[in-house]
């Protein structure tokens, strides 16, 4: 069988790196900036590098938001948000002003507290998996992932899939049904990251089989 | 706190990786794609590509160069060399860079640095500072690849870059020890690290794992960047990391090349294991997991 994975192109993000990482694991993903192109995808990846406000402007300007909502919220297609792509799921962010997010997760995005930790949080950190989840299958307990962010998502504990110790536990990954997202960059986290991407794709394949 | 990092710094001159000595002499090494692929295999934490001919030629590091290497790296890539504008950065990020490094533009057009940080986030911006000793116990910042001296102290520039220009990290490079392989300028790195509450990356002078250990032991140093040292030995990054982990420095280890169980002296030259250990290795099969979904499709 084949799996159609679309990497959402809204003008911001390291699309090539994500595509290369998925290709390494055996999947040819499409980079897609048009609403129509998202419709036929079996699963979506929402990357992101840059500022929250501009990202929301780009998503809305390219008319991607309603199609994303249709595919992810209505049709339940798996979505993997990466870095800014995870933060966009929140209701709002306080990065350079107050900006509305997609609101698919309750909560908001705040600046990391620089009295407690060095900001931005850059480098490899171990994550603590909150509860067993297929996204983290086969990944060692002390596996490190690459983070590079100055802001972090705050949401309810029921959605938290993994945390990272940063002057207290901060959210490293969320999972809410078909919506999965991580603050770190799996496409830049060598073997641990590639395993996570493989696990996401396995979930997408199973989801497609179940839907068929 | 994230782990401390070992960062490979690849200097590019006319699209070739070179070794630099005192910012004056350059020895060719090879193609960047090959270097990046090996470094990635050996478990390096991050790679910075600096195009040292770009600024002088009035251009920035080429997106095509980044595109060529980004396909083979599964670790973050930073691009530097002649970057002056948001557009320069946009093209580099689209080509596969995760971060950019800015140097001369910190002086010539600080507003552009702020703009870049505003557009791409401060976590995307490394303020790269080259410094030379002044002979009276201090240092001065030098720009344009070492050709233009200023009367600015590196610690002051680092502070300004973080507080006013919204950089995310500081890369501090010593011209004096560049290429000598006899150790970092620890006093310089310590001075800069003390001046900022930010990730500081030290560069210049690394020749052995013991030098890396010395710089990572300084307070506030987030990463040790190495350039020339990488090109001399097989598995150089893996050997250095194994040495450092043996001495309780907290690093990420993820490479098939794991030397932690053998003897590792300060100079990083692998000592021969005893015959019994070698005989055991002869029959060892070390399986490496293939990360793939191809069997499911």
Contacts between the chains, C-beta under 8 A, distances in Angstrom:
chain1	res1	chain2	res2	distance
A	1	B	297	6.1
A	2	B	297	6.4
A	3	B	297	6.6
A	14	B	93	6.4
A	14	B	96	6.4
A	14	B	97	7.8
A	14	B	98	6.1
A	15	B	94	7.6
A	16	B	67	7.1
A	16	B	70	5.9
A	16	B	71	7.7
A	16	B	94	7.4
A	16	B	95	6.9
A	16	B	96	4.7
A	17	B	70	6.0
A	17	B	96	5.5
A	17	B	98	7.3
A	20	B	70	6.8
A	20	B	71	5.1
A	20	B	96	7.8
A	21	B	74	6.5
A	24	B	74	7.3
A	24	B	291	7.7
A	25	B	291	5.9
A	25	B	292	5.6
A	25	B	293	5.8
A	26	B	292	4.6
A	26	B	293	4.8
A	26	B	294	3.9
A	26	B	297	6.7
A	27	B	293	6.3
A	27	B	297	7.5
A	49	B	93	6.3
A	49	B	98	7.2
A	49	B	120	6.5
A	49	B	121	7.0
A	49	B	124	6.7
A	50	B	119	6.4
A	50	B	120	5.1
A	50	B	121	5.7
A	50	B	124	7.7
A	51	B	118	6.8
A	51	B	119	6.5
A	51	B	120	7.4
A	51	B	121	5.9
A	54	B	119	6.9
A	84	B	121	7.9
A	96	B	118	7.0
A	114	B	197	6.7
A	117	B	1	7.3
A	118	B	1	7.6
A	118	B	197	6.3
A	118	B	198	6.3
A	118	B	199	6.1
A	118	B	222	7.4
A	119	B	198	7.8
A	120	B	122	6.2
A	120	B	123	3.9
A	120	B	168	4.8
A	120	B	169	7.7
A	120	B	199	7.4
A	121	B	2	6.5
A	122	B	2	6.8
A	122	B	123	6.3
A	122	B	168	6.7
A	122	B	169	6.1
A	122	B	199	5.1
A	122	B	222	7.1
A	123	B	2	3.3
A	123	B	3	6.1
A	123	B	4	7.6
A	123	B	5	5.3
A	123	B	45	7.2
A	123	B	199	7.1
A	123	B	222	6.4
A	123	B	223	7.2
A	124	B	2	5.7
A	124	B	3	4.8
A	124	B	5	6.7
A	124	B	45	6.0
A	124	B	252	4.3
A	125	B	1	7.9
A	125	B	2	4.4
A	125	B	3	6.9
A	126	B	3	8.0
A	138	B	289	7.9
A	144	B	3	6.3
A	144	B	252	4.4
A	144	B	254	7.4
A	146	B	45	8.0
A	146	B	46	7.9
A	146	B	75	7.1
A	146	B	76	5.9
A	147	B	2	6.7
A	148	B	76	6.9
A	148	B	98	6.9
A	148	B	99	7.2
A	148	B	123	4.7
A	148	B	124	7.8
A	148	B	168	8.0
A	149	B	121	7.8
A	149	B	123	5.6
A	150	B	121	6.6
A	150	B	122	5.8
A	150	B	123	5.2
A	150	B	168	7.1
A	165	B	1	7.9
A	166	B	1	7.8
A	185	B	76	7.2
A	185	B	98	7.4
A	187	B	74	7.3
A	188	B	74	6.7
A	188	B	75	5.9
A	188	B	76	4.8
A	188	B	98	6.3
A	189	B	74	7.5
A	189	B	75	7.9
A	190	B	40	7.3
A	190	B	43	7.5
A	190	B	74	4.8
A	190	B	75	5.9
A	190	B	254	5.6
A	191	B	74	7.8
A	191	B	254	5.6
A	191	B	291	6.6
A	192	B	254	7.1
A	193	B	74	6.9
A	194	B	74	6.6
A	194	B	291	4.6
A	195	B	291	5.5
A	198	B	291	5.2
A	198	B	292	6.8
A	198	B	293	5.6
A	201	B	293	4.8
A	202	B	293	6.1
A	202	B	296	6.6
A	205	B	293	6.9
A	205	B	296	5.3
A	205	B	297	7.4
